[in-house]
């Protein structure tokens, strides 16, 4: 997948709703975090993952489900949510806290001065595995659809995976229902419940009441 330049990244940051005075920093942070690669994925030593232009971490949980984390505009909106959650500060990003983003500030400033509208970038979504990870070639480059049908095939692949999971669940349930052990447990539960009910009737004297009622003649 082609990397985005500072003008394109600035356009996404602006379209997502970042204040104009934060566009330069937003662009510099994205360049420092992902190198401008919308499909960038990083596996951290603590087991968490970072995704997309602004490397949104899995610590943010549900936020990553509010759109396509590899879509530059969606990722920019996620970054804006993180930014606002930190009190309109960039402290959640390690490149900001370490100061390494400053090496990209000249580009960030240039991008902020002339941001490109998102529609002009020609972004394509990456092909992904059923687990949502981007597919890569032998060189490690992220694969993107080469034709409109690729996107359809990718979507169908995810749907087939979901259907397979559902089928496995149904098969397991049916197998359990058809097993002899399952019905033996059900039978034992029913018999046990009947025995308890009979015992309670005898202990409470309800048996005599039932017998007496049964002997009362029914008027014709």
BAKE-929088 format. One line per 4 residues: number of its first residue (from 1); for each residue z, x, y of N, C-alpha, C. Coordinates in nm, 3 decimals, always signed. Each point is the difference from the previous one (the first is absolute). Example, Ala and Ser with C-alpha at 12.3 -4.5 7.8 and 13.67 -1.06 7.14 Angstrom:
residues 2
1) +0.780 +1.319 -0.569 +0.000 -0.089 +0.119 +0.000 +0.090 +0.120  -0.072 -0.035 +0.105 +0.006 +0.082 +0.119 +0.073 -0.077 +0.109;
This chain:
residues 220
1) +0.000 +0.085 -0.120 +0.000 -0.085 +0.120 +0.000 +0.088 +0.124  -0.082 -0.036 +0.095 -0.009 +0.079 +0.123 +0.129 -0.009 +0.080  +0.040 +0.111 +0.055 +0.118 +0.002 +0.085 -0.035 -0.057 +0.137  +0.098 -0.060 +0.064 -0.022 -0.056 +0.133 +0.033 +0.104 +0.106;
5) -0.075 -0.002 +0.109 +0.029 +0.093 +0.108 +0.103 -0.061 +0.096  +0.035 +0.077 +0.101 +0.105 -0.045 +0.093 -0.039 -0.126 +0.079  -0.128 -0.017 +0.026 -0.045 -0.116 +0.076 +0.010 -0.128 -0.084  -0.033 +0.014 -0.128 +0.010 -0.114 -0.090 +0.146 -0.038 -0.026;
9) +0.084 +0.101 -0.023 +0.142 -0.026 -0.025 +0.065 -0.064 +0.121  -0.034 +0.049 +0.119 +0.055 -0.057 +0.124 -0.042 -0.147 +0.012  -0.125 -0.030 -0.042 -0.048 -0.138 +0.005 +0.082 -0.092 -0.089  +0.037 +0.049 -0.118 +0.082 -0.080 -0.091 +0.141 -0.019 +0.055;
13) +0.055 +0.107 +0.057 +0.135 -0.010 +0.056 +0.004 -0.102 +0.114  -0.103 +0.004 +0.084 -0.007 -0.093 +0.112 -0.019 -0.144 -0.050  -0.087 -0.018 -0.100 -0.026 -0.133 -0.054 +0.123 -0.057 -0.070  +0.084 +0.088 -0.056 +0.120 -0.046 -0.071 +0.108 -0.049 +0.096;
17) -0.008 +0.044 +0.126 +0.097 -0.047 +0.098 +0.091 +0.107 +0.057  -0.027 +0.127 -0.029 +0.082 +0.105 +0.060 -0.020 +0.001 +0.152  +0.107 +0.024 +0.076 -0.014 +0.006 +0.146 -0.097 +0.113 +0.038  -0.078 -0.019 +0.104 -0.097 +0.103 +0.042 +0.062 +0.139 +0.018;
21) +0.123 +0.005 +0.046 +0.063 +0.131 +0.023 +0.047 +0.067 -0.130  -0.014 -0.071 -0.115 +0.040 +0.058 -0.128 -0.120 +0.035 -0.087  -0.120 -0.030 +0.047 -0.119 +0.022 -0.082 -0.022 +0.147 -0.032  +0.021 +0.086 +0.098 -0.020 +0.144 -0.022 +0.095 +0.051 -0.109;
25) +0.127 -0.041 +0.009 +0.098 +0.044 -0.100 -0.031 -0.062 -0.136  -0.037 -0.128 +0.001 -0.033 -0.069 -0.125 -0.115 +0.072 -0.072  -0.101 +0.040 +0.077 -0.115 +0.070 -0.058 +0.039 +0.137 -0.052  +0.081 +0.071 +0.077 +0.045 +0.133 -0.041 +0.084 -0.008 -0.127;
29) +0.087 -0.101 -0.009 +0.084 -0.016 -0.118 -0.086 -0.029 -0.123  -0.100 -0.088 +0.015 -0.088 -0.033 -0.113 -0.077 +0.123 -0.048  -0.052 +0.078 +0.095 -0.074 +0.121 -0.036 +0.090 +0.101 -0.071  +0.124 +0.012 +0.047 +0.093 +0.095 -0.060 +0.047 -0.047 -0.138;
33) +0.012 -0.133 -0.017 +0.050 -0.056 -0.126 -0.107 -0.003 -0.109  -0.119 -0.048 +0.035 -0.102 -0.024 -0.102 -0.129 +0.079 +0.020  -0.012 +0.069 +0.112 -0.125 +0.070 +0.028 -0.114 -0.094 +0.031  +0.036 -0.127 +0.030 -0.102 -0.099 +0.033 -0.061 -0.068 -0.122;
37) +0.061 +0.020 -0.119 -0.051 -0.060 -0.123 +0.067 -0.136 -0.024  -0.075 -0.110 +0.009 +0.059 -0.133 -0.020 +0.058 -0.021 -0.139  -0.049 +0.075 -0.098 +0.046 -0.017 -0.138 +0.099 +0.107 -0.042  +0.055 +0.073 +0.096 +0.095 +0.107 -0.033 +0.122 -0.056 -0.073;
41) +0.038 +0.066 -0.108 +0.118 -0.039 -0.078 +0.081 +0.125 -0.029  +0.129 -0.008 +0.022 +0.086 +0.117 -0.023 +0.121 -0.040 -0.083  +0.023 +0.075 -0.108 +0.116 -0.025 -0.086 +0.110 +0.097 +0.041  +0.109 -0.053 +0.054 +0.110 +0.082 +0.049 +0.093 +0.045 -0.113;
45) +0.076 +0.103 +0.026 +0.090 +0.054 -0.102 +0.110 -0.098 -0.037  +0.031 -0.095 +0.089 +0.104 -0.098 -0.031 -0.053 -0.120 -0.078  -0.128 +0.006 -0.038 -0.059 -0.107 -0.080 -0.073 -0.105 +0.080  +0.015 +0.001 +0.133 -0.067 -0.100 +0.083 -0.145 +0.042 +0.026;
49) -0.078 -0.094 +0.054 -0.141 +0.026 +0.032 -0.026 -0.031 +0.147  -0.098 +0.072 +0.059 -0.048 -0.027 +0.135 -0.146 -0.042 -0.011  -0.038 -0.103 +0.078 -0.135 -0.052 -0.011 -0.072 -0.012 +0.134  -0.130 +0.029 -0.002 -0.086 -0.030 +0.113 +0.007 +0.096 +0.117;
53) -0.066 -0.041 +0.110 -0.010 +0.084 +0.120 +0.135 +0.047 +0.051  +0.094 -0.096 +0.009 +0.131 +0.034 +0.056 +0.103 +0.025 -0.111  -0.048 +0.014 -0.124 +0.087 +0.035 -0.113 +0.126 -0.087 -0.004  -0.019 -0.129 -0.014 +0.112 -0.094 -0.009 +0.071 +0.021 -0.133;
57) +0.129 +0.024 +0.006 +0.078 +0.033 -0.120 +0.045 -0.126 -0.074  +0.012 +0.012 -0.133 +0.042 -0.113 -0.083 +0.143 -0.044 +0.029  +0.073 +0.077 +0.077 +0.135 -0.041 +0.040 -0.006 -0.129 +0.082  -0.115 -0.027 +0.059 -0.016 -0.120 +0.082 -0.034 -0.124 -0.084;
61) -0.013 +0.020 -0.131 -0.013 -0.109 -0.096 -0.103 -0.106 +0.034  +0.046 -0.124 +0.028 -0.092 -0.114 +0.022 -0.103 +0.023 +0.109  +0.028 +0.091 +0.093 -0.093 +0.025 +0.110 -0.137 +0.043 -0.054  +0.001 +0.076 -0.110 -0.125 +0.048 -0.057 -0.083 -0.111 -0.062;
65) +0.061 -0.115 -0.022 -0.073 -0.114 -0.056 -0.056 -0.093 +0.108  +0.026 +0.034 +0.125 -0.048 -0.084 +0.110 -0.139 +0.046 +0.045  -0.090 +0.010 -0.095 -0.135 +0.046 +0.030 -0.041 +0.108 -0.098  -0.114 +0.061 +0.027 -0.053 +0.108 -0.084 +0.045 +0.134 +0.060;
69) +0.088 +0.068 -0.071 +0.056 +0.126 +0.053 -0.106 +0.107 +0.025  -0.119 -0.014 -0.064 -0.106 +0.097 +0.022 -0.099 -0.044 +0.108  +0.018 -0.119 +0.051 -0.083 -0.047 +0.111 +0.059 +0.056 +0.129  -0.076 +0.075 +0.078 +0.054 +0.064 +0.120 +0.070 -0.096 +0.097;
73) -0.057 -0.120 +0.019 +0.061 -0.094 +0.093 +0.131 -0.055 -0.056  +0.000 -0.037 -0.128 +0.123 -0.049 -0.062 +0.107 +0.108 +0.000  -0.040 +0.124 -0.029 +0.095 +0.110 -0.001 +0.056 +0.025 +0.139  -0.086 -0.016 +0.102 +0.045 +0.016 +0.139 +0.103 -0.107 +0.035;
77) -0.022 -0.122 -0.048 +0.095 -0.109 +0.026 +0.133 +0.027 -0.070  -0.006 +0.057 -0.121 +0.123 +0.037 -0.070 +0.074 +0.109 +0.077  -0.077 +0.096 +0.052 +0.061 +0.109 +0.079 +0.066 -0.056 +0.125  -0.064 -0.099 +0.061 +0.058 -0.061 +0.120 +0.132 -0.069 -0.033;
81) +0.007 -0.064 -0.116 +0.125 -0.065 -0.043 +0.111 +0.102 -0.019  -0.034 +0.113 -0.063 +0.098 +0.107 -0.020 +0.044 +0.057 +0.135  -0.098 +0.021 +0.088 +0.025 +0.053 +0.135 +0.098 -0.091 +0.076  -0.028 -0.131 -0.003 +0.088 -0.094 +0.071 +0.137 -0.008 -0.066;
85) +0.002 +0.009 -0.132 +0.128 -0.006 -0.071 +0.090 +0.118 +0.033  -0.060 +0.109 +0.044 +0.078 +0.119 +0.038 +0.033 +0.000 +0.149  -0.017 -0.115 +0.064 +0.029 -0.009 +0.143 -0.110 +0.057 +0.086  -0.126 -0.023 -0.044 -0.117 +0.054 +0.071 +0.005 +0.152 +0.008;
89) +0.034 +0.060 -0.114 +0.006 +0.146 -0.010 -0.078 +0.045 -0.124  -0.043 +0.126 +0.002 -0.076 +0.056 -0.111 +0.087 +0.077 -0.098  +0.128 -0.012 +0.010 +0.093 +0.077 -0.084 -0.014 -0.022 -0.151  -0.051 -0.116 -0.047 -0.015 -0.014 -0.146 -0.103 +0.096 -0.061;
93) -0.089 +0.058 +0.083 -0.104 +0.090 -0.053 +0.048 +0.145 +0.004  -0.008 +0.066 -0.112 +0.049 +0.138 -0.011 -0.077 +0.095 +0.091  -0.131 -0.024 +0.018 -0.078 +0.090 +0.086 +0.044 -0.010 +0.145  +0.057 -0.113 +0.037 +0.050 -0.016 +0.137 +0.133 +0.073 +0.015;
97) +0.088 -0.022 -0.100 +0.131 +0.065 +0.008 -0.011 +0.153 -0.007  -0.097 +0.048 -0.077 -0.017 +0.145 -0.011 -0.079 +0.058 +0.117  -0.072 -0.088 +0.071 -0.079 +0.045 +0.114 -0.141 +0.045 -0.036  -0.036 -0.007 -0.129 -0.133 +0.048 -0.041 -0.113 -0.089 +0.053;
101) +0.034 -0.122 +0.040 -0.104 -0.091 +0.053 -0.057 +0.053 +0.132  +0.076 +0.085 +0.068 -0.044 +0.051 +0.131 -0.131 +0.078 -0.010  -0.026 +0.058 -0.118 -0.124 +0.075 -0.019 -0.122 -0.092 +0.007  +0.023 -0.130 -0.013 -0.108 -0.098 +0.005 -0.003 -0.080 +0.130;
105) +0.089 +0.034 +0.093 +0.010 -0.079 +0.123 -0.124 +0.007 +0.088  -0.068 +0.115 +0.002 -0.122 +0.010 +0.080 -0.105 -0.099 -0.052  -0.014 -0.006 -0.132 -0.093 -0.097 -0.059 +0.049 -0.141 +0.026  +0.132 -0.019 -0.013 +0.056 -0.133 +0.023 -0.026 -0.049 +0.140;
109) +0.013 +0.090 +0.096 -0.024 -0.036 +0.140 -0.148 -0.032 +0.023  -0.088 +0.077 -0.062 -0.144 -0.026 +0.013 -0.035 -0.134 -0.062  +0.059 -0.031 -0.115 -0.026 -0.127 -0.065 +0.050 -0.116 +0.081  +0.118 +0.016 +0.059 +0.059 -0.107 +0.082 -0.084 -0.027 +0.124;
113) -0.071 +0.103 +0.047 -0.082 -0.015 +0.120 -0.130 -0.075 -0.030  -0.042 +0.004 -0.125 -0.126 -0.066 -0.036 +0.007 -0.055 -0.143  +0.086 -0.098 -0.023 +0.014 -0.055 -0.136 -0.122 -0.081 -0.042  -0.036 +0.011 -0.127 -0.112 -0.077 -0.054 +0.051 -0.130 -0.060;
117) -0.076 -0.107 +0.018 +0.038 -0.128 -0.060 -0.006 +0.014 -0.152  +0.095 -0.058 -0.073 +0.003 +0.012 -0.147 -0.131 -0.035 -0.069  -0.073 -0.098 +0.054 -0.124 -0.043 -0.065 -0.105 +0.111 -0.002  +0.016 +0.101 +0.085 -0.101 +0.105 +0.010 +0.021 +0.113 -0.100;
121) +0.110 -0.007 -0.078 +0.032 +0.113 -0.088 -0.068 -0.008 -0.135  -0.047 -0.119 -0.040 -0.064 -0.013 -0.131 +0.094 +0.029 -0.115  +0.127 -0.035 +0.014 +0.098 +0.027 -0.105 -0.030 -0.079 -0.127  +0.015 +0.064 -0.115 -0.015 -0.068 -0.128 +0.130 +0.013 -0.078;
125) +0.043 -0.106 -0.067 +0.124 +0.008 -0.078 -0.021 +0.090 -0.120  +0.101 +0.077 -0.041 -0.016 +0.086 -0.117 +0.000 -0.081 -0.128  -0.066 +0.052 -0.103 +0.011 -0.059 -0.132 +0.137 +0.038 -0.054  +0.071 -0.096 -0.059 +0.137 +0.027 -0.043 +0.019 -0.033 -0.147;
129) +0.104 +0.058 -0.057 +0.040 -0.029 -0.137 +0.075 -0.132 -0.003  +0.026 -0.058 -0.119 +0.080 -0.123 -0.007 +0.138 +0.015 +0.063  +0.051 +0.125 +0.008 +0.131 +0.023 +0.060 -0.008 +0.013 +0.152  -0.121 -0.004 +0.055 -0.016 +0.006 +0.145 -0.020 +0.139 +0.056;
133) -0.015 +0.101 -0.089 -0.021 +0.137 +0.047 -0.151 +0.024 +0.018  -0.041 +0.077 +0.101 -0.143 +0.025 +0.021 -0.061 +0.084 -0.112  -0.123 -0.035 -0.039 -0.073 +0.077 -0.100 -0.061 +0.124 +0.066  +0.002 +0.111 -0.071 -0.056 +0.123 +0.056 -0.101 +0.060 -0.099;
137) -0.090 +0.084 +0.055 -0.095 +0.068 -0.087 +0.059 +0.133 -0.047  -0.083 +0.081 -0.065 +0.049 +0.127 -0.056 +0.051 +0.095 +0.107  -0.052 -0.014 +0.122 +0.044 +0.087 +0.111 +0.123 -0.055 +0.073  +0.044 -0.118 -0.041 +0.118 -0.058 +0.063 -0.032 -0.088 +0.119;
141) -0.129 -0.021 +0.029 -0.038 -0.086 +0.112 +0.011 -0.146 -0.042  +0.049 -0.083 +0.091 +0.018 -0.142 -0.029 -0.135 -0.069 -0.008  -0.018 -0.082 -0.103 -0.126 -0.071 -0.020 -0.001 -0.131 +0.079  -0.112 -0.029 +0.062 -0.017 -0.125 +0.074 -0.122 -0.073 -0.054;
145) -0.011 -0.131 +0.024 -0.115 -0.075 -0.050 -0.131 +0.056 +0.055  -0.098 +0.021 -0.089 -0.130 +0.047 +0.045 -0.097 -0.116 +0.018  +0.041 -0.118 -0.048 -0.082 -0.120 +0.017 +0.093 -0.119 +0.008  -0.046 -0.113 +0.052 +0.085 -0.120 +0.008 +0.056 -0.042 -0.135;
149) -0.075 +0.029 -0.109 +0.047 -0.041 -0.132 +0.122 +0.078 -0.045  +0.015 +0.123 +0.050 +0.115 +0.081 -0.039 +0.130 -0.068 +0.040  +0.002 -0.058 +0.120 +0.120 -0.069 +0.046 +0.031 -0.119 -0.089  -0.104 -0.072 -0.041 +0.019 -0.115 -0.089 +0.053 +0.045 -0.134;
153) -0.060 +0.108 -0.054 +0.044 +0.052 -0.128 +0.144 +0.047 +0.006  +0.036 +0.063 +0.112 +0.137 +0.048 +0.017 +0.098 -0.117 -0.001  -0.037 -0.108 +0.071 +0.086 -0.118 +0.005 +0.011 -0.065 -0.138  -0.114 -0.008 -0.071 +0.000 -0.058 -0.134 +0.086 +0.084 -0.095;
157) -0.003 +0.132 +0.018 +0.081 +0.087 -0.085 +0.148 -0.031 +0.015  +0.044 -0.020 +0.125 +0.141 -0.033 +0.025 +0.033 -0.136 -0.060  -0.096 -0.095 +0.012 +0.023 -0.135 -0.054 +0.012 +0.005 -0.153  -0.085 +0.082 -0.064 +0.005 +0.013 -0.146 +0.133 +0.059 -0.043;
161) +0.049 +0.099 +0.076 +0.129 +0.061 -0.032 +0.111 -0.103 +0.008  -0.004 -0.084 +0.104 +0.101 -0.104 +0.016 -0.008 -0.100 -0.114  -0.124 -0.039 -0.038 -0.021 -0.094 -0.109 +0.050 +0.057 -0.132  -0.022 +0.130 -0.020 +0.045 +0.064 -0.122 +0.152 -0.004 -0.010;
165) +0.068 +0.026 +0.113 +0.145 -0.006 +0.002 +0.051 -0.139 -0.034  -0.067 -0.103 +0.058 +0.038 -0.139 -0.026 -0.022 -0.035 -0.146  -0.114 +0.047 -0.057 -0.030 -0.026 -0.140 +0.105 +0.063 -0.092  +0.039 +0.122 +0.032 +0.102 +0.068 -0.081 +0.131 -0.076 +0.002;
169) +0.036 -0.054 +0.119 +0.124 -0.076 +0.013 -0.005 -0.127 -0.084  -0.113 -0.071 +0.008 -0.017 -0.125 -0.077 +0.005 +0.030 -0.150  -0.068 +0.107 -0.043 -0.002 +0.037 -0.141 +0.140 +0.029 -0.052  +0.078 +0.073 +0.080 +0.138 +0.032 -0.039 +0.083 -0.126 -0.013;
173) -0.017 -0.093 +0.094 +0.075 -0.126 -0.003 -0.035 -0.082 -0.124  -0.130 -0.011 -0.031 -0.044 -0.077 -0.117 +0.052 +0.064 -0.128  -0.007 +0.131 -0.008 +0.049 +0.071 -0.119 +0.148 -0.028 -0.023  +0.077 -0.001 +0.110 +0.143 -0.027 -0.010 +0.025 -0.142 -0.050;
177) -0.077 -0.097 +0.054 +0.018 -0.140 -0.039 -0.036 -0.024 -0.146  -0.098 +0.074 -0.050 -0.046 -0.020 -0.137 +0.083 +0.076 -0.102  +0.084 +0.089 +0.045 +0.079 +0.080 -0.094 +0.110 -0.086 -0.064  +0.026 +0.027 -0.131 +0.102 -0.076 -0.071 +0.139 +0.017 +0.059;
181) +0.030 +0.120 +0.043 +0.132 +0.027 +0.055 +0.031 -0.085 +0.121  -0.101 -0.026 +0.082 +0.020 -0.081 +0.122 +0.045 -0.140 -0.037  -0.072 -0.063 -0.097 +0.033 -0.138 -0.037 +0.130 -0.007 -0.078  +0.034 +0.104 -0.077 +0.129 +0.003 -0.068 +0.115 -0.003 +0.101;
185) -0.018 +0.074 +0.111 +0.104 +0.001 +0.104 +0.011 -0.136 +0.066  -0.117 -0.065 +0.023 +0.001 -0.132 +0.060 +0.070 -0.100 -0.093  -0.034 +0.008 -0.133 +0.062 -0.091 -0.097 +0.150 +0.020 -0.008  +0.042 +0.125 +0.000 +0.144 +0.029 -0.006 +0.071 -0.055 +0.123;
189) -0.065 +0.011 +0.116 +0.059 -0.053 +0.124 +0.017 -0.151 -0.008  -0.104 -0.070 -0.051 +0.005 -0.146 -0.010 +0.108 -0.045 -0.097  +0.004 +0.062 -0.120 +0.102 -0.036 -0.100 +0.140 +0.028 +0.054  +0.015 +0.113 +0.065 +0.131 +0.033 +0.058 +0.044 -0.101 +0.104;
193) -0.094 -0.043 +0.083 +0.031 -0.099 +0.103 +0.042 -0.132 -0.063  -0.068 -0.043 -0.110 +0.034 -0.126 -0.068 +0.139 +0.008 -0.062  +0.031 +0.114 -0.060 +0.133 +0.017 -0.062 +0.109 -0.006 +0.106  -0.024 +0.062 +0.114 +0.098 -0.005 +0.109 +0.019 -0.142 +0.049;
197) -0.112 -0.074 +0.013 +0.008 -0.138 +0.045 +0.080 -0.085 -0.096  -0.024 +0.015 -0.134 +0.074 -0.077 -0.101 +0.147 +0.034 +0.005  +0.032 +0.129 +0.017 +0.141 +0.042 +0.007 +0.070 -0.062 +0.119  -0.066 -0.006 +0.112 +0.059 -0.058 +0.120 +0.024 -0.149 -0.017;
201) -0.093 -0.066 -0.067 +0.017 -0.145 -0.024 +0.124 -0.026 -0.085  +0.020 +0.081 -0.105 +0.115 -0.018 -0.089 +0.131 +0.031 +0.072  -0.001 +0.108 +0.078 +0.122 +0.041 +0.070 +0.043 -0.102 +0.105  -0.091 -0.065 +0.066 +0.034 -0.094 +0.107 +0.019 -0.142 -0.049;
205) -0.022 -0.023 -0.130 +0.014 -0.136 -0.052 -0.117 -0.088 +0.033  -0.103 +0.057 +0.054 -0.116 -0.079 +0.038 -0.069 -0.058 -0.122  +0.025 +0.061 -0.117 -0.063 -0.050 -0.123 +0.048 -0.140 -0.032  +0.135 -0.024 +0.021 +0.055 -0.133 -0.029 -0.059 -0.104 +0.095;
209) -0.016 +0.040 +0.124 -0.055 -0.094 +0.099 -0.142 -0.037 -0.036  -0.077 +0.100 -0.043 -0.139 -0.027 -0.038 -0.006 -0.091 -0.119  +0.092 +0.021 -0.100 +0.003 -0.084 -0.121 +0.037 -0.143 +0.032  +0.105 -0.014 +0.090 +0.044 -0.134 +0.039 -0.109 -0.077 +0.072;
213) -0.068 +0.065 +0.085 -0.109 -0.064 +0.076 -0.110 -0.044 -0.095  -0.024 +0.083 -0.102 -0.106 -0.032 -0.096 +0.033 -0.124 -0.081  +0.137 -0.032 -0.017 +0.041 -0.115 -0.080 +0.001 -0.131 +0.079  -0.009 +0.006 +0.128 +0.003 -0.122 +0.082 -0.127 -0.077 -0.027;
217) +0.020 -0.130 -0.042 -0.119 -0.080 -0.032 -0.085 -0.027 +0.124  -0.123 +0.006 -0.019 -0.095 -0.026 +0.111 -0.036 -0.147 -0.002  +0.036 -0.077 +0.106 -0.031 -0.145 +0.002 -0.150 -0.025 -0.004  -0.036 -0.097 -0.080 -0.141 -0.035 -0.011 -0.034 -0.116 +0.093;
